Amino acid sequence: MNVTIKDVAKRANVAPSTVSRVIADSPRISEKTKKKVREAMKELGYHPNFIARSLANKSTQVIGLVMPSSADKVFQNPFFPEVIRGISKAAHEKKYALQMSTGESEDEIYDGVIEMLQGRRVDGVVLLYSRIHDKITKYLQKNKFPFVVIGKPYKKTEEITHVDNDNYRAAKEATEHLIELGHERIAFVGGNSNYMVTVDRLLGYEEALKHAGLPCRKEYIVHEEFLKEGGQEAMKELLTLEEPPTALVVTDDLMALGVLNTLDEMNLRVPDDLSIVSFNNVLLSELSRPPLTSVDINIFQLGYEAAKNLIQKVENPNEPIKRIIIPHTLIKRCSCGQYRK
């Protein structure tokens, strides 16, 4: 059954126009009445048709940011403040404000996003990740709500505007750098394998090995979260193998720091005992000891382009779908050395 504004008005014992004003969050309505009407909406399961309404009223000039997981975890990784700096710059140029989704679990974040959209608190959304089987992406598509993804969408790539690096090629080049230095036993320390960025980088790594006629060893591929402690567990497992690797491709600088700490505890030296190539080129990679060879993915630019293209989409619903690839560069520092038998 379709619940209408009239049904809500009846349940809350107010005029239908009052319900409309509550939905628009009019300052003319008292908090008490708002509460009563919102409770009636909840009881009846009424969701305002925000797309139709948005045509009737002006935009909010706010864009929503959707995090991959709880904010406290996210901000430990310098990727996120930097990507948000880029989003913020583009939003500021067009006089848009930012609203962040927060939640501890995936489900909490999902609920928060739905509220953000149904309450029409934002004009569009930037997803700061791309995950396999993501509920939020499906919801946004179904409701034709303007959104842009940072990363490569898992499915329907040609239907979703996204800003990404060529992560496949970047990982292939990083691995080739190690192969050129004479390394044959190269391991891959990846983040969460549900994220498209990990999937693409793993494929690039495997392709480089194949191309060089080197075997892809299952035991050399380790997946952990993109956080410091992840790198430590992964390391211990790898280095106790019968034929331990002589080089590592680590998909995230923060993880690479964890790896460096662990190697230090095990009295192993970089690059003398083990070479490391990492990704993101955040400031930490320059400050680490030794400074890390890392793939610069232009994080700021990823954020900037995502927000810029979202605002274009919000302001012109007929804006074509775009796939924007931000260039990457391998920054060579001191964490890679020639393989010595």
C-alpha positions as CSV (number, residue, x, y, z in Angstrom):
1,M,0.0,0.0,0.0
2,N,1.3,3.5,-0.8
3,V,1.3,5.7,2.2
4,T,0.6,9.4,1.4
5,I,1.0,12.7,3.2
6,K,-2.7,12.6,3.9
7,D,-2.3,9.3,5.9
8,V,0.5,10.8,7.9
9,A,-1.5,13.9,8.6
10,K,-4.4,11.8,9.8
11,R,-2.2,9.7,12.1
12,A,-0.5,12.8,13.6
13,N,-3.7,14.7,13.7
14,V,-2.4,17.7,11.8
15,A,-3.1,19.3,8.4
16,P,-1.4,17.8,5.3
17,S,0.4,21.1,4.7
18,T,2.0,20.8,8.2
19,V,3.4,17.4,7.2
20,S,4.9,18.9,4.0
21,R,6.5,21.6,6.1
22,V,7.9,19.1,8.5
23,I,9.4,17.2,5.6
24,A,11.0,20.4,4.3
25,D,12.1,21.1,7.9
26,S,10.4,24.5,8.0
27,P,11.5,26.7,11.0
28,R,7.8,27.7,11.3
29,I,6.8,24.3,12.8
30,S,7.5,23.7,16.5
31,E,9.9,20.9,17.5
32,K,7.0,19.2,19.3
33,T,4.9,19.0,16.1
34,K,7.9,17.9,14.1
35,K,8.5,15.0,16.5
36,K,4.8,14.0,16.4
37,V,4.8,14.0,12.6
38,R,8.1,12.2,12.2
39,E,6.9,9.5,14.6
40,A,3.7,9.1,12.5
41,M,5.9,8.9,9.3
42,K,8.0,6.2,11.0
43,E,5.0,4.2,12.2
44,L,3.5,4.2,8.7
45,G,6.8,3.7,7.0
46,Y,6.3,6.8,4.9
47,H,9.3,8.0,2.9
48,P,8.9,11.3,1.1
49,N,9.5,11.2,-2.6
50,F,12.7,13.3,-2.4
51,I,13.4,13.3,-6.1
52,A,10.0,14.9,-6.9
53,R,10.4,17.3,-4.0
54,S,13.9,18.4,-4.9
55,L,12.5,19.6,-8.3
56,A,9.9,21.7,-6.4
57,N,12.4,23.2,-4.0
58,K,16.0,24.5,-4.3
59,S,19.0,22.4,-3.6
60,T,20.7,22.1,-0.2
61,Q,24.2,22.9,-1.6
62,V,25.5,20.1,0.4
63,I,27.3,16.9,-0.8
64,G,27.4,13.8,1.3
65,L,30.6,11.8,1.8
66,V,30.3,8.1,2.4
67,M,33.2,6.4,4.3
68,P,34.2,2.8,3.8
69,S,34.0,2.1,7.6
70,S,33.9,3.8,11.0
71,A,35.5,7.3,10.9
72,D,38.0,6.6,13.7
73,K,39.6,3.8,11.7
74,V,39.4,5.7,8.4
75,F,41.3,8.7,9.7
76,Q,44.2,6.6,10.8
77,N,45.0,6.3,7.2
78,P,46.4,9.5,5.6
79,F,44.7,8.7,2.3
80,F,41.3,9.9,3.6
81,P,42.2,13.4,5.0
82,E,44.0,14.0,1.7
83,V,41.1,12.8,-0.5
84,I,38.7,14.9,1.6
85,R,41.0,17.9,1.1
86,G,40.5,17.5,-2.7
87,I,36.8,17.1,-2.4
88,S,36.6,20.1,-0.1
89,K,38.5,22.3,-2.5
90,A,36.1,21.5,-5.4
91,A,33.0,21.9,-3.2
92,H,34.2,25.2,-1.8
93,E,34.7,26.6,-5.3
94,K,31.1,25.9,-6.1
95,K,29.9,27.0,-2.6
96,Y,28.9,23.5,-1.5
97,A,29.3,22.2,2.1
98,L,30.2,18.6,3.0
99,Q,28.3,16.2,5.2
100,M,30.0,13.0,6.3
101,S,28.3,9.7,7.0
102,T,29.4,8.1,10.2
103,G,28.7,4.7,11.7
104,E,30.5,1.9,13.3
105,S,29.4,-1.0,11.1
106,E,28.5,-1.3,7.4
107,D,24.8,-1.5,8.4
108,E,25.0,1.7,10.5
109,I,26.6,3.5,7.6
110,Y,24.0,2.2,5.2
111,D,21.2,3.4,7.5
112,G,22.9,6.8,7.9
113,V,23.1,7.2,4.1
114,I,19.5,6.4,3.6
115,E,18.5,8.9,6.2
116,M,20.8,11.5,4.6
117,L,19.1,10.9,1.2
118,Q,15.5,10.6,2.4
119,G,15.7,13.6,4.6
120,R,17.0,15.3,1.5
121,R,20.0,16.7,3.5
122,V,22.4,16.4,0.5
123,D,22.2,16.9,-3.3
124,G,24.5,14.1,-4.2
125,V,27.0,11.7,-2.7
126,V,30.7,10.8,-3.2
127,L,31.6,7.2,-2.2
128,L,35.1,7.2,-0.9
129,Y,35.6,3.6,-1.8
130,S,34.4,0.9,-4.2
131,R,33.5,-2.4,-2.7
132,I,32.2,-5.7,-4.1
133,H,28.4,-6.2,-3.6
134,D,27.9,-2.8,-2.0
135,K,24.4,-2.1,-0.8
136,I,24.7,1.7,-0.9
137,T,25.7,1.7,-4.5
138,K,22.7,-0.4,-5.4
139,Y,20.4,1.8,-3.4
140,L,21.7,5.0,-5.1
141,Q,21.3,3.5,-8.5
142,K,17.8,2.3,-7.9
143,N,16.7,5.7,-6.6
144,K,18.6,7.5,-9.4
145,F,20.3,9.7,-6.8
146,P,23.4,11.6,-8.1
147,F,26.6,10.0,-7.0
148,V,30.2,9.6,-7.9
149,V,32.6,6.7,-6.9
150,I,36.2,7.1,-6.1
151,G,37.6,3.8,-7.4
152,K,36.3,1.4,-10.0
153,P,32.7,0.3,-9.6
154,Y,32.3,-3.5,-9.1
155,K,29.6,-3.8,-11.7
156,K,27.8,-1.5,-14.3
157,T,31.0,0.4,-14.7
158,E,29.7,2.2,-17.8
159,E,26.6,3.4,-15.8
160,I,28.4,5.0,-12.9
161,T,30.6,8.1,-13.0
162,H,33.8,7.2,-11.3
163,V,37.3,8.7,-10.6
164,D,40.1,6.2,-10.3
165,N,43.7,5.4,-11.1
166,D,44.7,2.6,-13.4
167,N,45.5,0.5,-10.4
168,Y,46.2,-2.6,-12.6
169,R,48.9,-0.8,-14.5
170,A,50.3,0.9,-11.4
171,A,50.8,-2.4,-9.6
172,K,52.2,-4.0,-12.8
173,E,54.8,-1.2,-13.0
174,A,55.7,-1.4,-9.3
175,T,56.2,-5.2,-9.6
176,E,58.3,-4.7,-12.8
177,H,60.5,-2.3,-11.0
178,L,61.4,-5.1,-8.5
179,I,61.8,-7.6,-11.3
180,E,64.2,-5.3,-13.1
181,L,66.3,-5.2,-9.9
182,G,66.7,-9.0,-10.2
183,H,64.0,-10.1,-7.7
184,E,62.1,-13.3,-8.5
185,R,60.5,-14.1,-5.2
186,I,58.1,-11.2,-4.9
187,A,55.2,-11.2,-2.4
188,F,52.0,-9.1,-2.5
189,V,50.7,-7.7,0.8
190,G,47.2,-6.4,0.0
191,G,44.4,-4.8,1.9
192,N,40.9,-6.1,2.1
193,S,40.1,-8.2,-0.9
194,N,36.5,-6.9,-1.0
195,Y,37.8,-3.6,-2.3
196,M,38.2,-3.1,-6.0
197,V,41.5,-1.3,-5.6
198,T,43.0,-4.4,-4.0
199,V,41.5,-6.6,-6.7
200,D,43.0,-4.5,-9.5
201,R,46.4,-4.2,-7.9
202,L,46.6,-7.9,-7.3
203,L,45.8,-8.5,-11.0
204,G,48.6,-6.1,-12.1
205,Y,51.1,-7.8,-9.8
206,E,50.2,-11.3,-11.2
207,E,50.4,-10.0,-14.8
208,A,53.9,-8.6,-14.2
209,L,55.1,-12.0,-12.8
210,K,53.5,-13.9,-15.6
211,H,55.0,-11.6,-18.2
212,A,58.5,-12.2,-16.7
213,G,57.9,-16.0,-16.7
214,L,57.9,-16.1,-12.8
215,P,55.5,-18.3,-10.9
216,C,52.5,-16.8,-9.0
217,R,52.8,-18.5,-5.6
218,K,49.6,-18.6,-3.6
219,E,51.5,-18.4,-0.3
220,Y,53.0,-15.1,-1.4
221,I,49.7,-13.3,-1.5
222,V,48.5,-12.0,1.9
223,H,45.3,-9.9,2.4
224,E,44.9,-7.8,5.5
225,E,43.1,-4.5,6.4
226,F,44.8,-1.3,5.2
227,L,46.1,-0.6,8.7
228,K,49.4,-0.8,10.5
229,E,48.7,-3.9,12.5
230,G,47.7,-5.8,9.4
231,G,51.1,-5.5,7.9
232,Q,52.7,-7.1,11.0
233,E,50.8,-10.4,11.0
234,A,51.2,-10.7,7.2
235,M,55.0,-10.3,7.5
236,K,55.5,-13.0,10.1
237,E,53.6,-15.5,8.0
238,L,55.6,-14.7,4.9
239,L,59.0,-14.8,6.4
240,T,58.6,-18.2,8.0
241,L,58.0,-19.8,4.6
242,E,60.6,-22.3,3.3
243,E,61.4,-19.9,0.5
244,P,60.7,-16.5,1.8
245,P,60.3,-13.6,-0.6
246,T,63.1,-11.2,-1.3
247,A,60.8,-8.3,-2.2
248,L,57.3,-7.1,-1.4
249,V,54.6,-5.1,-3.2
250,V,52.6,-3.5,-0.3
251,T,49.3,-1.9,-1.4
252,D,49.3,1.0,1.1
253,D,51.9,3.2,2.7
254,L,50.5,2.8,6.2
255,M,50.7,-0.9,5.9
256,A,54.2,-0.7,4.6
257,L,55.1,1.2,7.9
258,G,53.8,-1.8,9.8
259,V,55.9,-4.0,7.7
260,L,59.0,-1.9,8.3
261,N,58.4,-2.1,12.1
262,T,58.0,-5.8,12.0
263,L,61.2,-6.3,9.9
264,D,63.0,-4.1,12.4
265,E,61.9,-6.3,15.3
266,M,63.1,-9.4,13.3
267,N,66.5,-7.7,12.7
268,L,65.9,-7.6,9.0
269,R,67.1,-4.6,7.0
270,V,65.4,-2.8,4.1
271,P,66.6,-2.8,1.3
272,D,69.6,-5.1,2.2
273,D,67.5,-8.1,3.2
274,L,64.2,-7.2,1.6
275,S,63.0,-4.6,-0.9
276,I,59.6,-2.8,-0.6
277,V,57.5,-0.9,-3.1
278,S,54.4,0.7,-1.7
279,F,51.3,2.8,-2.8
280,N,49.8,6.2,-2.2
281,N,52.9,8.2,-1.6
282,V,51.6,9.9,1.5
283,L,53.9,12.1,3.5
284,L,54.7,9.2,5.8
285,S,56.5,7.4,2.9
286,E,59.1,10.2,2.8
287,L,59.5,10.3,6.5
288,S,59.8,6.5,7.1
289,R,63.2,4.9,7.6
290,P,64.3,4.1,5.0
291,P,62.1,6.4,2.8
292,L,59.7,4.3,0.8
293,T,59.6,3.8,-3.0
294,S,55.9,4.4,-3.5
295,V,53.4,4.9,-6.3
296,D,52.0,8.4,-6.2
297,I,48.3,8.2,-7.1
298,N,47.5,11.9,-6.8
299,I,45.0,11.5,-3.9
300,F,44.1,15.2,-3.8
301,Q,43.2,15.1,-7.5
302,L,41.0,12.0,-7.0
303,G,39.0,13.9,-4.5
304,Y,38.9,17.1,-6.4
305,E,37.7,15.5,-9.7
306,A,35.1,13.4,-7.8
307,A,33.4,16.4,-6.2
308,K,33.7,18.6,-9.3
309,N,32.0,15.9,-11.4
310,L,29.3,15.2,-8.8
311,I,28.4,18.9,-8.7
312,Q,28.2,19.0,-12.5
313,K,25.8,16.0,-12.3
314,V,23.7,17.7,-9.6
315,E,23.4,20.9,-11.6
316,N,22.8,19.1,-14.9
317,P,21.0,15.8,-14.6
318,N,21.8,15.1,-18.3
319,E,25.5,15.3,-17.7
320,P,27.1,12.2,-19.4
321,I,28.6,9.3,-17.4
322,K,32.3,9.7,-17.1
323,R,35.3,7.5,-16.3
324,I,38.1,9.7,-15.1
325,I,41.6,8.2,-14.8
326,I,44.0,10.1,-12.6
327,P,47.7,9.5,-13.6
328,H,50.1,7.8,-11.2
329,T,53.9,8.0,-10.9
330,L,56.4,5.6,-9.3
331,I,58.5,7.7,-6.9
332,K,61.8,5.9,-6.3
333,R,63.4,6.3,-2.9
334,C,65.6,4.0,-0.8
335,S,63.5,0.9,0.0
336,C,64.4,-1.1,-3.1
337,G,67.8,-2.7,-3.8
338,Q,69.4,-4.9,-6.4
339,Y,68.8,-8.6,-5.6
340,R,71.9,-10.1,-4.0
341,K,72.2,-13.9,-4.0
